Amino acid sequence: MRMNNIAKILVSLVIFGLVSLVSAAQPPGVTTAPYSMTYTAKLKDNAGNPIVTAHTVRFSIWQSSDFSAGDIDGSGNINLLAPNYMGWQESYNVTPNQDGIFTVQLGSQNVLPNFNSDWEKFLQVEVKSAANANTAFEILDPTGNMSDSQDRKPLTSSPYT
């Protein structure tokens, strides 16, 4: 008889503990930032006309804003051993709309790296016609000037609600 009471008390404590863990794990109204980023861009040709054909867009994260020749290997792939490479990349095949606009969800293919404050991070965006080899990728330089040191876009924080 005494064992049954002890068993009931233990079961009650376990149930109470589980309920406490569930309610502590996700308090009402508390959310976390998503582990993805929406990226929207407009592709234009040299004359400023929207590009509406299939293209491959490759994204990668780096610790430096400046591109160097050693960041890409001879086959047009990202050099996984490049000193400033953060170990994250994704490629998307996109067909922009009639205005040249496309949207992708970064982090939907590969988990994004931890964005802590140890390093500033920069997003490198490259594009090529879907039919071309990787050696045809061109960096979408945010300043339009590959001779400066701002070849990648800084990843900065933004509020999330």
N, C-alpha and C positions, 0 to 999 in steps of 0.2 A: 504494500500500500504506500509506504514511504517512497519507494522508487518511482511510482507513478506520479507523485507530486513533484519530485525532482525532475522527472522527464517533462512534465507539463511546464515547469518553470523554465527549463532549458529551451523547449520549443518556443515558449513565449518570448524569451530573450532573443532567440535567433530571428523570429518573425519581426520583433521590434527593431533589431539591428538591420535587417534587410530593408524595412520601410524607411529607416533613418538614412541608409545609404542611398536609396533611390531618391528621396527628397533632397538629400545633400548634393547629389550628383548634378541636378539640374533645377536650381531654385526657380520659382515662377518669375517670368519676365527677364531672366538672365540669358543672354546669348553670347556666342563667340563669333569672331570674324570668320568668314568662310576661308577655306584653304584653296581658293582659286581666285583668279583675277579676270575680269572681262577686258578684252582688248578689241577695240574697234578702230579701223583705219580706212583710208581712201587711197586706192592705187591709181596713179596717173602716169601716163607716158611722158616723154620729154617735152611734148607740145602742150601738156596740161590736160589732155583728153582722158576721161575715165577708162581704166582697163577693166574689161568685162569678161575676159577669158580665164580659163583655169590656170591657177598659179600655186606654187608651193611656197609657204611662208614658214621660215624656221626661226624660233625664238631660243635664246640662251641667256643665262645670267652670269655676270662677271663681276670681279672686284675692282675693275679699272674701267674708266670711261674711254680709254684710248685703244683702238684696234691695232694689232701688230700682225705682220705676215705670218708669224709662228702660231697664231691662234687657229689657223686653218691648215689642214694637211694637204698633200699634193692631189688628193682625190676630191677636194672640196668639202670634206667633213670637218667638223669641229675637232681640234686637237685636244683630246681628253687629258693630255698631260701639260697643257698650257698653264703657266704659273697663276694666272688670274681667273681661270675657269672655275666656276662654282659647282660643276658637276650636274647641272640641270639644263635640259633642252627638250623642246617639242617641235614637231613639224605638222603643219596642217595643209591639206589640199583645199583651196578655197576657190570659189567662182564668185567674184564680186557682183553686186547688183548693177543696174543700168547706170548708177552714179559712181561706180567703182568702189563702193563701200562693202566691207565684210566685217564680221565679228566672230571671234573665237573665245573659248574659255580656257585660259592658261591654268595649268594644274589639273586638267581633266584627263590627261594621258599619263603624266608623271607627277608625283608629289612634288610640290614646290619646296625649295630649301627653307630652313629655319631663318626667318628674317629677324635676327637679333641685332643689337647695336654694335657688335664687334667690328663689322665691316660695312662700308657703304656698298651698295649693290647697283649694278647697271644692267639694263635690258638691251641685248643686241637683237635686232630684227633684220632678217635677210629674206629676199624674195627672188624667185626665178620662175620662168614659165614651167608649168607642170611637166612638159615633155622633155625639158633639158636636163642634162647631167648636173650633179651637185657642184661641179666646177663653175656653173653659170650663176650661182647665188651672188646677189649684190646686196651689200649692206645698205639699209635705209638709215642714212646718217641724219640725226636730228637737226644738225645745222646746215646740211647740204654741202659741207666742206670736209672732205676726208683728210686734208692736210692739217687741220687743227686737232686738238686732243679730245674733242667731244664727239666721239663716234657712236656712243651708246647713250641711251636715255637713262637718267638716274631713277631708281625706284624710291619714291618717297612715300611717307605714310599718308593715309587719308582716314577720316572718321568712318566708323561703321555703326549703323543703328538698325 
